[in-house]
Amino acid sequence: MDSVLFQFGWIQIRWYSFLILLAVIIASFIIQKEAKKKGMTQDNLLDIIFYVMIIGILGARIYYVIFNLDYYGQYPLEIIKIWNGGLAIHGGLIASLIFLTIYTRKKNINLLLLLDIIVVGLILAQSIGRWGNFFNGEAYGREVTKQFLENLHIPNFIIKGMYIEGSYREPTFLYESILSLIGFIVLISIRKIKKLKTGMLTSIYLLWYGISRLIIESLRSDSLMLGPIKIAQLVSGISIICGIGLFFYSIKNQKDYEKDKLYLK
């Protein structure tokens, strides 16, 4: 699979970069629309989108590099080449959450309500971003036969693209992309429910993505490792626990999402 979308002389635009940018634009549009309904100022909105995008990408890259130190220790100049792939979503989420926690305290903004607004756009961005992994030959599973892929009734270009390092691979990127898309539909549907409590969308996101990633990671053969442990499964397990805790906390302690305000008094 050609990873280059198009080229002008020495300038290359890669599918990976294009799809990440597309994911950010679409997620930003969804987030802006809901945040404005909740009364967020344009300045705060632009600050959040800009800094979360930058900090999220840096966090995703640093996280990936940390768990590939053997390689990047030998080739340190490769660290800056993010267009070749190597962004770990969990690193981006952790870095962005730290930033948002600090920012919302400084600006007196309701963090849980803001996260509820963000996760709806975020999970759709994750669905789109996984296709960047496809074009870079990443996020794949075990060796399978061509017949196995044909039996999935997926387009032929995906089957061709899953021929990686001399063998066909299970398209785990596709599984996660589809599950994230379904997660988006679930979240945007739940958001319309009356009496929905603030924090519940975030809790459902943590549960949905945590369970999805926990299962899919068991099928992947290019996972980031911490000794014998797949680090994404460990983080997903923590995500599930946090999601359960936040779900019950929201029921007992939070206002209705529909009536809650972004700016705290």
C-alpha positions as CSV (number, residue, x, y, z in Angstrom):
1,M,0.0,0.0,0.0
2,D,1.4,3.4,-1.0
3,S,1.7,5.6,2.0
4,V,2.0,8.8,-0.1
5,L,-1.2,10.6,-1.0
6,F,0.4,12.9,-3.5
7,Q,3.8,14.6,-4.2
8,F,5.0,17.9,-5.5
9,G,8.7,17.6,-6.3
10,W,10.4,16.8,-3.0
11,I,7.3,17.6,-0.9
12,Q,5.3,14.6,0.0
13,I,1.8,14.5,1.6
14,R,1.3,11.2,3.3
15,W,-2.0,9.5,3.9
16,Y,-1.2,9.2,7.6
17,S,-0.7,13.0,8.0
18,F,-3.7,13.8,5.9
19,L,-6.1,11.4,7.8
20,I,-4.9,12.7,11.2
21,L,-5.5,16.2,10.1
22,L,-8.9,15.3,8.7
23,A,-9.8,13.6,12.0
24,V,-8.8,16.7,13.9
25,I,-10.9,19.0,11.7
26,I,-14.0,16.8,11.9
27,A,-13.7,16.3,15.7
28,S,-13.1,20.1,16.2
29,F,-16.2,20.9,14.2
30,I,-18.3,18.5,16.4
31,I,-16.8,19.8,19.6
32,Q,-17.2,23.5,18.6
33,K,-20.9,23.0,17.8
34,E,-21.7,21.5,21.2
35,A,-19.4,23.8,23.2
36,K,-21.0,26.9,21.7
37,K,-24.4,25.6,22.8
38,K,-23.1,25.4,26.3
39,G,-21.9,29.0,26.1
40,M,-18.1,28.6,25.8
41,T,-16.3,31.7,24.6
42,Q,-14.6,31.7,21.3
43,D,-11.2,32.4,22.9
44,N,-11.4,29.5,25.3
45,L,-12.6,27.2,22.5
46,L,-9.8,28.1,20.2
47,D,-7.3,27.7,23.0
48,I,-8.5,24.3,23.9
49,I,-8.6,23.0,20.3
50,F,-5.2,24.4,19.5
51,Y,-3.4,23.2,22.6
52,V,-5.1,19.8,22.8
53,M,-4.1,19.2,19.2
54,I,-0.4,20.1,19.8
55,I,-0.1,18.5,23.2
56,G,-2.0,15.4,22.2
57,I,0.3,14.8,19.2
58,L,3.4,15.4,21.4
59,G,2.1,13.1,24.1
60,A,1.2,10.4,21.6
61,R,4.7,10.5,20.1
62,I,6.6,10.6,23.4
63,Y,4.5,7.7,24.7
64,Y,5.3,5.7,21.6
65,V,9.0,6.5,21.7
66,I,9.3,5.6,25.4
67,F,8.1,2.1,24.6
68,N,10.4,1.8,21.6
69,L,13.6,3.1,23.3
70,D,15.7,0.3,21.9
71,Y,15.0,1.6,18.3
72,Y,15.0,5.3,18.9
73,G,18.1,5.1,21.1
74,Q,19.9,3.9,18.0
75,Y,18.2,6.3,15.6
76,P,17.3,9.5,17.5
77,L,16.6,11.5,14.4
78,E,13.7,9.2,13.7
79,I,11.9,10.6,16.7
80,I,10.8,13.8,14.8
81,K,9.5,11.9,11.8
82,I,5.9,11.5,13.0
83,W,4.7,11.4,9.4
84,N,6.1,7.8,9.2
85,G,3.7,6.8,11.9
86,G,4.2,6.0,15.6
87,L,1.5,8.0,17.5
88,A,0.1,6.1,20.5
89,I,-3.5,7.3,21.2
90,H,-3.2,6.5,24.9
91,G,-0.2,8.9,25.3
92,G,-2.2,11.6,23.5
93,L,-5.2,11.1,25.8
94,I,-3.1,11.2,29.0
95,A,-1.2,14.3,27.9
96,S,-4.4,16.1,26.8
97,L,-6.2,15.2,30.1
98,I,-3.4,16.7,32.1
99,F,-3.5,19.9,30.1
100,L,-7.3,20.1,30.3
101,T,-7.2,19.6,34.1
102,I,-4.8,22.5,34.5
103,Y,-6.6,24.7,32.0
104,T,-10.1,24.2,33.4
105,R,-9.0,25.0,36.9
106,K,-7.3,28.2,35.7
107,K,-10.3,29.3,33.7
108,N,-12.9,28.0,36.2
109,I,-14.5,25.6,33.6
110,N,-16.4,22.5,34.4
111,L,-13.9,19.7,33.5
112,L,-16.4,16.8,33.4
113,L,-18.9,18.7,31.2
114,L,-16.1,19.7,28.9
115,L,-14.9,16.1,28.6
116,D,-18.4,15.0,27.8
117,I,-18.4,17.5,24.9
118,I,-14.9,16.4,23.7
119,V,-15.3,12.6,23.8
120,V,-18.1,12.5,21.2
121,G,-15.8,14.2,18.6
122,L,-12.8,12.3,19.9
123,I,-14.1,8.8,19.3
124,L,-15.0,9.7,15.7
125,A,-11.5,11.1,15.2
126,Q,-10.1,7.8,16.4
127,S,-12.2,5.9,13.9
128,I,-10.8,8.1,11.1
129,G,-7.3,8.1,12.4
130,R,-7.0,4.3,12.3
131,W,-7.0,4.5,8.6
132,G,-3.8,6.3,8.8
133,N,-2.4,3.2,10.4
134,F,-3.7,1.2,7.5
135,F,-1.8,3.2,4.9
136,N,1.4,3.1,7.1
137,G,1.1,-0.7,7.5
138,E,0.5,-0.5,11.3
139,A,-2.0,-1.8,13.9
140,Y,-2.2,-5.2,12.3
141,G,-2.9,-8.6,13.7
142,R,-1.7,-12.2,13.3
143,E,-0.8,-13.9,10.1
144,V,-3.8,-15.1,8.2
145,T,-4.6,-16.4,4.7
146,K,-6.0,-14.4,1.8
147,Q,-9.1,-16.6,2.0
148,F,-9.6,-15.5,5.7
149,L,-9.6,-11.9,4.5
150,E,-11.9,-12.6,1.6
151,N,-14.3,-14.3,4.0
152,L,-14.6,-11.0,5.9
153,H,-16.2,-9.5,2.7
154,I,-14.0,-6.4,2.9
155,P,-12.9,-4.4,-0.1
156,N,-10.0,-5.8,-2.2
157,F,-7.8,-2.7,-1.6
158,I,-7.9,-3.5,2.2
159,I,-6.9,-7.1,1.4
160,K,-4.0,-6.0,-0.7
161,G,-3.0,-3.5,2.0
162,M,-2.9,-6.2,4.6
163,Y,-0.1,-8.0,2.8
164,I,2.7,-6.9,5.2
165,E,6.2,-8.2,5.6
166,G,5.6,-11.1,3.3
167,S,2.3,-12.4,4.6
168,Y,-1.4,-11.4,5.0
169,R,-2.4,-9.9,8.3
170,E,-5.6,-9.6,10.3
171,P,-7.0,-6.1,9.8
172,T,-7.3,-5.1,13.5
173,F,-7.1,-1.5,12.5
174,L,-10.4,-2.0,10.7
175,Y,-12.0,-3.7,13.7
176,E,-11.1,-0.7,15.9
177,S,-12.2,1.8,13.3
178,I,-15.6,0.2,13.1
179,L,-16.1,-0.1,16.8
180,S,-15.1,3.5,17.3
181,L,-17.6,4.6,14.7
182,I,-20.3,2.6,16.4
183,G,-19.1,4.2,19.7
184,F,-19.6,7.6,18.1
185,I,-23.2,6.7,17.1
186,V,-23.9,5.4,20.6
187,L,-22.5,8.5,22.3
188,I,-24.3,11.0,20.1
189,S,-27.5,9.1,20.6
190,I,-27.1,8.9,24.4
191,R,-26.4,12.7,24.5
192,K,-30.1,13.3,23.5
193,I,-31.5,11.4,26.5
194,K,-33.3,13.5,29.1
195,K,-31.9,13.5,32.6
196,L,-28.5,12.4,31.4
197,K,-26.0,13.2,34.1
198,T,-22.8,15.2,33.5
199,G,-19.8,12.8,33.3
200,M,-21.8,9.9,31.9
201,L,-20.7,10.4,28.3
202,T,-17.1,10.4,29.4
203,S,-17.7,7.2,31.5
204,I,-19.3,5.5,28.6
205,Y,-16.4,6.5,26.3
206,L,-13.9,5.1,28.8
207,L,-15.9,1.8,29.0
208,W,-16.5,1.6,25.2
209,Y,-13.0,2.3,24.1
210,G,-11.4,0.5,27.0
211,I,-13.3,-2.8,26.3
212,S,-12.9,-2.4,22.5
213,R,-9.1,-1.8,22.8
214,L,-8.7,-4.6,25.4
215,I,-10.2,-7.1,23.0
216,I,-8.6,-5.8,19.8
217,E,-5.1,-5.6,21.4
218,S,-5.3,-9.3,22.1
219,L,-5.4,-9.8,18.4
220,R,-2.6,-7.4,17.4
221,S,1.0,-8.5,16.8
222,D,2.6,-5.1,16.7
223,S,1.7,-3.9,20.2
224,L,3.8,-1.7,22.5
225,M,5.1,-3.9,25.3
226,L,6.1,-3.4,28.9
227,G,8.0,-6.6,29.5
228,P,5.5,-9.4,28.8
229,I,2.5,-7.1,29.1
230,K,0.8,-5.3,26.3
231,I,0.8,-1.8,27.6
232,A,-2.4,-0.8,25.8
233,Q,-4.3,-3.7,27.5
234,L,-3.0,-2.5,30.9
235,V,-4.1,1.1,30.2
236,S,-7.4,-0.2,28.8
237,G,-8.0,-2.1,32.0
238,I,-7.4,1.1,34.0
239,S,-9.8,3.0,31.7
240,I,-12.5,0.4,32.3
241,I,-12.2,0.7,36.1
242,C,-12.2,4.6,35.8
243,G,-15.3,4.4,33.5
244,I,-17.2,2.3,36.0
245,G,-16.3,4.6,38.9
246,L,-17.1,7.7,37.0
247,F,-20.5,6.3,35.9
248,F,-21.7,5.7,39.4
249,Y,-20.1,9.0,40.6
250,S,-22.0,10.9,37.9
251,I,-25.4,9.3,38.9
252,K,-25.0,10.3,42.5
253,N,-23.2,13.7,42.4
254,Q,-23.7,15.4,39.0
255,K,-26.3,17.7,37.5
256,D,-28.2,16.9,34.4
257,Y,-26.1,17.3,31.3
258,E,-28.8,19.3,29.5
259,K,-28.9,22.0,32.3
260,D,-25.3,22.0,33.4
261,K,-23.0,25.0,32.8
262,L,-19.5,25.1,31.5
263,Y,-18.4,28.1,33.5
264,L,-18.4,27.6,37.3
265,K,-19.3,30.5,39.6
